[in-house]
Amino acid sequence: MTERQENTQSAGCGCMGMGPQISEMFKQCCPEDTREHFRNSRIEFLKGLRSFIDNRIERLSRQERKGTTVPVE
C-alpha cells in the first residue's frame, strides 16, 4: 500500500487527505496574484458564513414565544 493510499483511507474529510498536497502544489507553482485570489476567496467565504449565521440568529430572536400567560394571585 502506498503512502497516498494510506492517507486516503485514514482521512475522514471530503478531500480524502489531499488537502496538504494540493496546498503544497499551489505554493510551488502558482504566481503570487493567483494565491492572493484564493486567500481573498477564503475570506469572502467566511464572511458569507458569518452573514448566514447572523441572519439565522436574527430570525430566531424575532420569533414570538408560544405559550399562554397565567395570572398569579
C-alpha positions, 0 to 999 in steps of 0.5 A: 500500500502506498503512502497516498493510499494510506492517507486516503483511507485514514482521512475522514474529510471530503478531500480524502487527505489531499488537502496538504498536497494540493496546498503544497502544489499551489505554493510551488507553482502558482504566481503570487496574484493567483494565491492572493485570489484564493486567500481573498476567496477564503475570506469572502467565504467566511464572511458569507458564513458569518452573514448566514449565521447572523441572519439565522440568529436574527430570525430566531430572536424575532420569533414570538414565544408560544405559550399562554400567560397565567395570572398569579394571585 
